[in-house]
């Protein structure tokens, strides 16, 4: 513990330090502004902090490039300042004492009398060298991330303290990032895959590959002396190397559009946020090797040539738009009639499609009143015969669907005279295995899908929304529309059907459907918690396949993308979860607008090949399972 006297001495020292700091602080300036530019005519400026950081980098320091400072007075001052001199400095705390400026700052040798600025809006431009920014640092053009300021200083009373000061801050980063290390460089079909050792560097913006001989038409993502002042040797000491990839933040780079059979020497540079390039990695060699992707393999015997589905030679691209319009109408109707249910729909859309949907929750709260604290909740009473069934009520097994509880779209959603409380809307989120039966096409040579993607299933994800057109003693009937997503990944093969290569290939299907739906929910109305159902509808599948270079193209120039029409049938069964906790079911109905919650499983048969055999077959017979909300 320090004595009282010691503590008092420390406190005095702190107060004296603060007082000294306050004396060194110069008054604010409102007479001048400072502006920076990399162009003498100020056609572009460096007022943005990011632009300044990218400009004041290692290459411009090494080249001792010019930048320009524009001083402008924005307020008229009196003639008593005519004989005063203004000067420009660079460094930290240049507004302090003369000793501080000598130790920490550099006089740029730019001085001018204030008499030049008596008139309002007068400007003067000055040229400065970038090396001046690092003049006080022993590392010079090797300093790491640092901050400095450009100062305009005026000493009115010649006492060594600056009476008028104005500063313009900028960050300096003249240090190159760490040299990257390559772990492998592999030649593919018109591409080279470069794998880079993962190293942590918070200031790294990404990596860029350079090739010799040149490949592709990439431009440098970094600033090197050769691009600033044409210093030799070229680029980073790599004569003959040119950028052959875009800047990537990951540890893998794919160099596209190379020539098969040509050997390339590849290096990689790391680029930081100031666009400084690192020293290039050690060079590795790779040669492009031909391979056969899915589309090329299919086109050896398949009849399909890609493109949208056609009829009579005319494209029928309007059908998917009509399906999208139907889905939009259903969602709009849901948002208007069940705003709380629309909020649930928004969450489901985020999960399945990554989109955002919103609906205002302005419904009035309903449902049973909460019991007092500590008192058990009173059981819900069954409606009296002939009385309306309240929203969210759970029908006991003894109740049955009344004869007059038949409802068509547009009528009140709650049946009168007692009966099963049916929702008007149905939302489904489901998943299941899927494998398009491409290889089942009649006349197809070989098994192109299995050769590339193997024999395992991949996952089909689907979101579906339905609207009831009839709800009554015969069940629940309406229409649905859905959108899904399927993707398979594999590798191209060598030759026409050899061993897998390192070339990645993918196959994507986005199925869209419009269906008629019937649900036999009468069992649930009498206490048996199962709802069998069936669907029958039209399908439109958008599909595409790509390789490392982009969308696949066959030797005839046909691209691997298009659309196919078809039909589908579904048989399934929903398991009602309300009976597991009837109080929770009532609360869910009153608070969220969800009348019933189900889990379900269904058998799907999709026949999708434009209703003709000589076409790409995208259908499958499979099963899906998921969760459904009746609202």
QUIKA-V259151 format. One record per backbone hydrogen bond with DSSP energy under -1.0 kcal/mol. NH is the residue of the N-H (numbers start at 1). CO is the residue of the C=O. E is the energy in kcal/mol with one decimal. If there is no record, write none. Layout:
[[NH/CO/E] [NH/CO/E]]
This chain:
[[7/3/-2.3] [8/4/-2.1] [9/5/-2.1] [10/6/-2.4] [11/7/-2.3] [12/8/-2.4] [13/9/-2.4] [14/10/-2.3] [15/11/-2.5] [16/12/-2.8] [17/13/-2.3] [18/14/-2.5] [19/15/-2.4] [20/16/-2.6] [21/17/-2.4] [22/18/-2.3] [23/19/-2.2] [24/20/-1.8] [33/72/-2.4] [35/70/-1.9] [37/68/-1.8] [42/39/-1.6] [46/36/-2.7] [52/48/-2.2] [53/49/-2.3] [54/50/-2.2] [55/51/-1.7] [56/52/-2.9] [57/55/-2.2] [61/57/-1.6] [62/58/-2.9] [63/59/-2.1] [65/60/-2.4] [67/128/-2.7] [68/37/-2.7] [69/126/-3.0] [70/35/-3.1] [71/124/-2.9] [72/33/-2.3] [73/122/-2.1] [74/31/-3.0] [81/78/-1.4] [82/79/-2.0] [84/81/-1.7] [86/112/-2.9] [87/153/-1.9] [88/110/-1.7] [89/151/-2.0] [90/106/-1.9] [91/149/-2.3] [96/93/-1.2] [101/97/-2.1] [102/98/-2.2] [103/99/-2.0] [104/100/-2.6] [105/101/-2.2] [106/90/-2.5] [108/88/-2.2] [112/86/-2.1] [114/84/-2.6] [115/82/-1.0] [116/113/-1.6] [117/114/-2.3] [121/73/-1.6] [124/71/-2.2] [126/69/-2.5] [128/67/-3.1] [130/65/-2.7] [132/129/-1.3] [133/130/-1.5] [135/132/-1.0] [137/134/-1.5] [140/137/-1.6] [142/139/-1.7] [143/140/-1.4] [146/172/-2.8] [148/170/-2.6] [150/168/-2.1] [151/89/-3.2] [152/166/-3.0] [153/87/-2.6] [154/164/-2.0] [163/154/-1.8] [164/154/-2.2] [166/152/-1.4] [168/150/-1.8] [170/148/-2.7] [172/146/-3.8] [173/56/-1.3] [174/143/-1.4] [183/195/-2.6] [184/195/-1.4] [186/193/-2.8] [188/191/-3.8] [190/188/-1.1] [192/255/-2.0] [193/186/-2.9] [194/253/-3.4] [195/184/-2.8] [196/251/-3.2] [197/181/-3.0] [204/201/-1.6] [205/271/-3.1] [206/271/-1.7] [207/248/-3.0] [208/269/-2.2] [210/267/-2.7] [211/242/-2.8] [212/265/-1.8] [223/275/-2.8] [227/224/-1.6] [229/225/-3.2] [237/234/-2.1] [238/234/-1.2] [241/238/-1.8] [242/211/-2.0] [244/209/-2.4] [248/207/-2.4] [253/194/-2.5] [255/192/-3.3] [258/190/-1.3] [261/288/-2.5] [262/259/-1.7] [264/286/-3.3] [265/212/-2.8] [266/284/-3.0] [267/210/-2.3] [269/208/-2.5] [271/206/-2.9] [272/276/-1.9] [273/203/-1.5] [275/272/-2.0] [278/270/-2.2] [281/268/-2.2] [284/266/-2.1] [286/264/-1.9] [288/262/-1.1] [289/188/-2.2] [292/493/-3.3] [297/293/-2.5] [298/294/-3.0] [299/295/-2.6] [301/298/-1.8] [302/298/-3.2] [307/561/-3.7] [311/314/-2.2] [314/311/-1.6] [316/309/-1.7] [322/318/-2.1] [323/319/-2.2] [324/320/-2.4] [325/321/-2.4] [326/322/-2.2] [327/323/-2.3] [328/324/-2.2] [329/325/-2.2] [330/326/-2.2] [331/327/-2.4] [332/328/-2.4] [333/329/-2.5] [334/330/-2.2] [335/331/-2.5] [336/332/-2.0] [337/333/-2.2] [338/334/-3.2] [342/338/-2.2] [343/339/-1.2] [344/340/-1.2] [345/341/-2.1] [346/342/-2.1] [347/343/-1.6] [348/344/-2.1] [349/345/-2.4] [350/346/-1.8] [351/347/-1.7] [352/348/-2.5] [353/349/-2.6] [355/349/-1.1] [362/360/-1.2] [375/372/-2.3] [387/384/-2.5] [389/415/-1.2] [393/390/-2.0] [399/396/-2.1] [405/402/-1.4] [407/471/-3.2] [409/469/-1.4] [411/408/-2.2] [422/420/-1.1] [426/466/-1.9] [427/629/-2.5] [428/464/-2.9] [429/627/-2.2] [430/462/-2.4] [431/625/-2.6] [432/460/-1.5] [434/458/-2.7] [437/619/-2.7] [438/436/-1.8] [440/437/-1.5] [441/438/-1.5] [444/441/-1.8] [451/447/-2.5] [452/448/-1.5] [453/449/-3.0] [454/450/-1.6] [458/434/-2.6] [460/432/-3.1] [461/485/-2.3] [462/430/-2.5] [463/483/-2.6] [464/428/-2.4] [465/481/-2.4] [466/426/-3.1] [467/479/-2.9] [468/424/-2.9] [469/477/-2.7] [470/477/-2.2] [471/407/-3.4] [472/475/-2.4] [475/472/-1.8] [476/519/-2.6] [477/470/-2.6] [478/517/-2.4] [479/467/-2.1] [480/515/-2.1] [481/465/-2.2] [482/513/-1.6] [483/463/-2.2] [484/511/-2.1] [485/461/-2.4] [486/509/-2.2] [488/507/-2.5] [490/505/-3.0] [491/452/-1.3] [492/503/-2.3] [493/292/-2.4] [494/499/-2.6] [497/494/-1.3] [498/494/-2.7] [501/492/-3.3] [505/490/-2.4] [506/546/-2.2] [507/488/-2.3] [508/544/-2.9] [509/486/-2.4] [510/542/-3.0] [512/540/-2.3] [513/482/-1.8] [514/538/-1.9] [515/480/-2.7] [516/536/-2.6] [517/478/-2.8] [518/534/-2.3] [519/476/-3.4] [520/532/-2.7] [521/519/-1.4] [525/521/-1.3] [526/523/-1.0] [527/524/-1.4] [528/523/-2.6] [530/528/-2.1] [531/574/-2.5] [533/572/-2.4] [534/518/-2.2] [535/570/-2.3] [536/516/-1.8] [537/568/-2.2] [538/514/-2.2] [539/566/-2.6] [540/512/-2.9] [541/564/-3.1] [542/510/-2.0] [543/562/-2.6] [544/508/-1.9] [545/560/-2.3] [546/506/-1.5] [547/550/-3.1] [550/547/-1.8] [552/545/-2.2] [554/558/-2.2] [557/554/-2.5] [560/552/-2.3] [561/559/-1.7] [562/543/-2.1] [563/307/-1.3] [564/541/-2.0] [566/539/-1.8] [567/607/-2.1] [568/537/-2.3] [569/605/-2.3] [570/535/-2.3] [571/603/-1.9] [572/533/-2.2] [573/601/-2.2] [574/531/-2.4] [575/599/-3.5] [576/529/-2.2] [577/597/-2.7] [580/577/-1.6] [581/578/-1.2] [585/581/-2.0] [586/582/-2.3] [587/583/-2.4] [588/584/-2.6] [589/585/-2.0] [590/586/-2.1] [591/587/-2.6] [592/588/-2.3] [594/588/-1.1] [595/630/-1.6] [596/630/-1.8] [598/628/-2.6] [599/575/-1.6] [600/626/-2.1] [601/573/-1.6] [602/624/-2.6] [603/571/-3.4] [604/622/-3.0] [605/569/-2.3] [606/620/-2.7] [607/567/-2.9] [610/565/-2.7] [612/609/-1.5] [615/613/-2.3] [618/608/-2.9] [622/604/-2.4] [624/602/-2.1] [625/431/-2.5] [626/600/-1.9] [627/429/-2.0] [628/598/-2.3] [629/427/-2.6] [630/596/-2.8] [631/425/-2.8]]
